[in-house]
Amino acid sequence: MIYGIGDLHLSHSVEKPMSIFGKEWVDHQNKIKNNWEKIVLPEDAVLIPGDISWAMTMEEAWEDLLWIENLPGKKYLIRGNHDYWWKSITKMNQAFDSLHFIQNQFFPYKNYAICGARGWILPGSGDFEAHDEKILTREKMRLEASLKSAAKAGYDQIIVMIHYPPMNEKKEPSHFTRLIEQYNVKKVVYGHLHGEDSWSGAYVGWFGGAEYKLISSDYLNFKPALII
């Protein structure tokens, strides 16, 4: 089985209570842990598309990452906009047994290739500004590098994780959706969006041969969703 849940927003080492964002976030870490342990088996995979920890440094994030490490399953992670602790991809991948950090590359899980990139704010979004273009271009390149590496290795069953929604609030196609279609991706999971107002602008369903799923933890009521 492959499950997914994003936006864990862990804060074991820093003072950042999520309860200030609404009563649904009260004790959210234990909700995630209890739900996770009920359904995920050691041989399963869990996709975590960003906003993992509120930490600012790797040292601060260590306790949060160990918390995820100790949960069942093999975990595949990409960076979110709040993951300031995310540094050397090589060192992070060497530090943990069950955590696999994706940036410019992919990881195999059975006959699937797990690809991904952070993504960014898209043109057509209300808060897109000129300076966002440079970051957006870099994120496009990172997703393409990840997809190319999977295709080169011979994988034709590809799953994409992206933190930001791959379509804007108008649900318009983007460079990300074009890459997803070009590489015949089957499943796309993303997060970043919180609250009903944001969820209403999320694209959920089939587009260009791929199924798109929003898996922000609060959208899922803090329970990992079945992807495959």
C-alpha positions, -999 to 999 in steps of 0.1 A, spaced: 0 0 0 10 36 -6 -4 63 17 0 100 18 -3 128 43 13 163 41 17 194 63 26 176 95 38 209 110 57 191 138 72 212 166 87 189 192 118 212 197 103 246 190 74 265 205 48 266 177 14 253 188 -8 246 158 -39 251 180 -38 288 173 -50 279 137 -82 263 149 -96 237 173 -91 209 148 -54 214 152 -55 207 190 -32 177 198 -28 171 160 5 153 163 -11 126 185 -40 124 160 -16 117 132 4 92 152 -26 72 163 -42 71 129 -9 63 112 -2 34 135 -37 19 130 -34 16 92 2 17 80 23 -15 80 61 -16 81 62 -27 44 39 2 33 50 36 19 39 70 31 43 102 10 49 134 29 47 164 5 63 191 26 58 214 56 72 187 79 87 207 108 86 242 121 123 240 130 147 265 115 178 243 117 186 206 112 194 203 149 160 216 158 143 193 133 160 162 145 134 152 171 106 157 146 124 136 120 130 109 145 93 110 154 85 102 118 113 77 115 98 57 144 64 54 127 56 24 105 65 23 68 90 37 44 86 75 41 92 97 11 95 135 17 98 167 -2 104 202 10 76 226 19 77 264 21 81 262 59 109 236 59 138 261 65 158 233 82 161 214 49 198 215 39 221 189 24 200 162 7 229 138 8 235 141 45 198 139 53 194 107 32 224 91 50 211 100 85 179 79 85 168 44 76 132 49 67 132 85 55 139 93 19 143 129 9 136 138 -27 153 167 -45 163 165 -82 161 127 -80 136 99 -73 133 69 -51 118 35 -61 91 18 -41 83 -17 -55 75 -10 -92 68 27 -87 90 57 -90 84 84 -63 93 118 -78 87 154 -66 96 190 -60 84 218 -38 67 238 -65 58 274 -60 31 301 -63 18 300 -99 9 328 -123 -28 336 -121 -27 333 -83 -36 364 -64 -3 366 -46 20 359 -76 46 387 -80 75 392 -105 101 380 -80 84 346 -78 93 338 -114 129 330 -106 119 305 -78 92 290 -100 117 284 -128 140 266 -105 112 244 -91 101 235 -127 137 223 -133 138 203 -101 106 184 -110 118 178 -145 151 165 -132 133 141 -108 110 128 -136 139 125 -161 159 104 -136 129 80 -131 122 77 -168 159 71 -175 159 43 -150 130 27 -169 101 34 -146 66 38 -162 46 39 -130 54 73 -116 39 92 -86 46 129 -81 46 148 -48 45 186 -50 40 208 -20 22 237 -37 -9 230 -57 1 223 -94 -28 245 -105 -38 280 -94 -71 289 -78 -87 291 -112 -77 255 -118 -57 263 -149 -30 240 -163 6 249 -155 42 240 -165 39 214 -137 8 198 -151 24 197 -185 54 179 -172 31 155 -153 13 147 -185 45 145 -206 60 118 -183 27 98 -181 24 103 -143 -4 83 -127 -9 99 -93 -1 135 -80 -4 144 -44 0 179 -29 -6 199 3 -1 235 14 -38 244 15 -55 247 49 -91 255 57 -123 253 36 -118 285 18 -85 273 4 -97 238 -3 -125 251 -25 -98 263 -50 -80 229 -50 -81 207 -81 -91 171 -70 -97 145 -97 -84 134 -130 -65 156 -155 -42 146 -184 -42 110 -174 -32 116 -137 -53 116 -106 -47 146 -84 -52 144 -46 -50 171 -19 -35 155 12 -29 183 37 -32 167 71 -62 188 82 -80 181 49 -76 144 57 -87 149 93 -51 139 102 -54 103 88 -31 91 60 -50 87 28 -47 56 6 -30 66 -27 -23 32 -43 
